[in-house]
């Protein structure tokens, strides 16, 4: 399952959208929320807490191509 509400940290979250996201996370028993680099937003932390999930930060800019170079 993939939920991508926005690709921008400047996007505004609406209470109805957050409630729907939480409902989906709970229904699907999501236990991990992956975020991009940087500190997760307070909203992300709140959603993870409310859903009973943990946040895992991915450092996508540090990944190397196949072969490791």
CORFENKA-V439738 format. One record per backbone hydrogen bond with DSSP energy under -1.0 kcal/mol. NH is the residue of the N-H (numbers start at 1). CO is the residue of the C=O. If there is no record, write none. Layout:
# CORFENKA-V439738
nh=NH co=CO
nh=NH co=CO
This chain:
# CORFENKA-V439738
nh=18 co=14
nh=19 co=15
nh=20 co=16
nh=21 co=17
nh=22 co=18
nh=23 co=19
nh=24 co=20
nh=25 co=21
nh=26 co=22
nh=27 co=23
nh=28 co=24
nh=29 co=26
nh=30 co=25
nh=33 co=54
nh=35 co=56
nh=45 co=41
nh=46 co=42
nh=47 co=43
nh=48 co=44
nh=49 co=45
nh=50 co=46
nh=51 co=47
nh=53 co=48
nh=54 co=31
nh=56 co=33
nh=58 co=35
nh=62 co=59
nh=63 co=60
nh=68 co=65
